[in-house]
Amino acid sequence: MTAAEGYLLDDMISGVTKRYQDALVPPPQLLYVDSHCCGSSPSINTFKKSWPELQVRLDIWHFMRRFNSTVTTDTHRLYATFMGQLSHAIFQWDQADLTLLKTAKRQELLKEHITNPSEGDLMR
């Protein structure tokens, strides 16, 4: 990163933190990033100046790619199966949340005069 890019990034981060402050909105507690989740980096350090309690974590897509790269390669015949199973293990629907979502969607469809929406209608 050049010095000019670093100053631009600092200005952008300062702008974001100022918007939160001006709006009287509490700062986020968690920030997902695609890199520099461990240790320090100039951009994360800039955020932490304004938000010292901020926790930084690697986003799930990049986590899966890093995890996967240590186990197999994308040319392996079981790669797609492995990634599918890994994704399934990580992303599970909470049944209570899913029920609430379906109820809300059913109400939305009924307001649009779609009577008796099917399970497929709700899931689409």
C-alpha positions in Angstrom: 0.0 0.0 0.0 1.4 3.4 -0.9 1.5 6.3 1.5 -1.3 8.0 -0.5 -3.5 4.9 -0.3 -2.8 4.7 3.4 -3.9 8.3 4.0 -7.0 7.8 1.8 -7.9 4.6 3.8 -7.4 6.5 7.1 -9.7 9.3 5.9 -12.4 6.8 4.9 -12.2 5.0 8.2 -12.3 8.3 10.1 -15.3 9.2 8.1 -17.1 6.0 9.0 -16.4 6.3 12.7 -17.4 10.0 12.6 -20.8 9.1 11.0 -21.5 6.7 13.8 -20.6 9.3 16.4 -22.6 12.1 14.7 -25.7 9.8 14.4 -25.3 8.9 18.1 -25.2 5.2 17.1 -23.2 2.9 19.3 -20.2 1.5 17.4 -20.2 -2.0 16.1 -18.9 -4.7 18.3 -17.7 -7.0 15.5 -16.1 -6.4 12.2 -15.7 -9.2 9.6 -12.7 -8.8 7.2 -11.2 -10.8 4.4 -7.6 -10.5 5.7 -5.6 -9.1 8.7 -8.0 -10.6 11.2 -5.1 -11.7 13.4 -2.4 -9.4 14.6 -2.4 -5.8 13.6 -2.7 -3.8 10.3 -2.9 -0.1 9.7 -6.6 -0.2 8.8 -7.6 -2.2 11.8 -5.5 -0.1 14.0 -7.2 3.0 12.7 -10.6 1.5 13.5 -9.4 0.5 17.0 -8.4 4.1 17.8 -12.0 5.1 17.7 -13.6 1.8 18.7 -11.2 0.1 21.2 -13.7 -2.7 22.0 -14.1 -3.7 18.4 -13.5 -7.4 17.7 -12.1 -8.3 14.3 -12.9 -11.7 12.8 -12.3 -13.4 9.4 -15.4 -13.6 7.3 -16.8 -17.1 6.7 -16.1 -17.3 3.0 -12.4 -16.6 3.5 -12.3 -18.9 6.5 -13.7 -21.7 4.4 -11.1 -21.0 1.6 -8.2 -21.0 4.1 -9.5 -24.2 5.8 -10.0 -25.9 2.5 -6.6 -25.0 1.1 -4.9 -26.9 3.9 -6.9 -30.1 3.3 -7.3 -30.6 -0.4 -7.1 -29.0 -3.8 -9.9 -28.0 -6.2 -8.7 -30.6 -8.6 -9.4 -33.5 -6.2 -12.4 -35.5 -7.2 -14.0 -35.0 -3.8 -13.4 -31.3 -3.6 -17.0 -30.3 -4.4 -18.4 -32.8 -2.0 -16.0 -31.7 0.8 -16.9 -28.0 0.3 -20.6 -28.8 0.2 -20.3 -30.7 3.4 -18.2 -28.0 5.0 -20.7 -25.3 4.0 -23.6 -27.5 5.4 -21.8 -27.9 8.7 -21.3 -24.2 9.0 -24.6 -22.8 7.7 -27.5 -24.4 9.6 -31.0 -22.9 9.6 -32.3 -22.2 13.1 -35.7 -23.7 13.1 -37.3 -21.0 15.2 -35.9 -18.3 12.9 -37.1 -20.2 9.8 -40.6 -20.6 11.3 -40.7 -16.8 12.0 -39.4 -16.1 8.5 -42.0 -18.3 6.8 -44.8 -16.8 8.9 -43.8 -13.3 7.9 -43.5 -14.3 4.2 -47.0 -16.0 4.4 -48.4 -12.7 5.7 -46.7 -10.8 2.9 -48.1 -13.1 0.2 -51.6 -12.9 1.7 -51.4 -9.1 1.5 -50.6 -9.5 -2.2 -53.8 -11.5 -2.5 -51.9 -14.8 -3.0 -54.3 -17.2 -1.2 -53.0 -20.3 0.5 -49.3 -20.0 -0.5 -47.5 -23.4 -0.7 -44.3 -24.3 1.1 -42.5 -23.8 -2.2 -44.0 -20.3 -2.5 -42.7 -19.5 1.0 -39.2 -20.8 0.3 -38.9 -18.9 -3.0 
